[in-house]
Amino acid sequence: MGEVHIINCAHTYIVVGVSLGVILSVPFGTADAAETQVQRGKYLVSVIPCTDYHTPGTFLGKPDMKRYLGGSEVGFEVPGLGIFYAPNLTPDDETGLGKWTKEQIATAITTGTRPDGRILAPPMPVESLKHLTHADALAIAAYLKTLPPIKKKVPGPFGLTEKPTSFVYQVLPPDKYVPTPPPPGASGK
């Protein structure tokens, strides 16, 4: 009988040890879960071209990481609509997403609709982003809310008859393309 008791005790220790391991492996409290959500959002922002479009200097070959996701100074011409600049995604209340809730940000990312009902400009890749899970869209929103707020209003948008105040990307047919002359003193080679 002594052997049965030893086996039962060993079994109890194994069950308790496994149970404790399972309990300790589950995130404890909402702080860990929120941290994991923010980390997931940071990862998604790094693999989706958010940085490319929304960080100043990126399209000019010198991303300004001190103003990471603070809005672009290069606009995209959408033929027949106008010129649109990627906005500030930092949580600045006046020029960024500071007054938007995480749910509103997630909705804008996946549907292209702002909290005020306006539709986001066509350069926003909503057709691709609508396939994000709601959890991933919320993770992106949670991460954006952790960024330092940057006060920067981007130019525009500019209508068809308005002159832009900053750089513009255009997509032109080959017969309409004219090379930009090199700056004075450059060899142009």
PyMOL commands that set and color helices and strands:
alter all, ss='L'
color gray80, all
select helices_A, chain A and resi 2-25+29-47+50-54+58-60+65-67+102-111+126-129+134-146+174-176
alter helices_A, ss='H'
color red, helices_A
select strands_A, chain A and resi 74-78+82-85+167-169
alter strands_A, ss='S'
color yellow, strands_A
deselect
rebuild
show_as cartoon
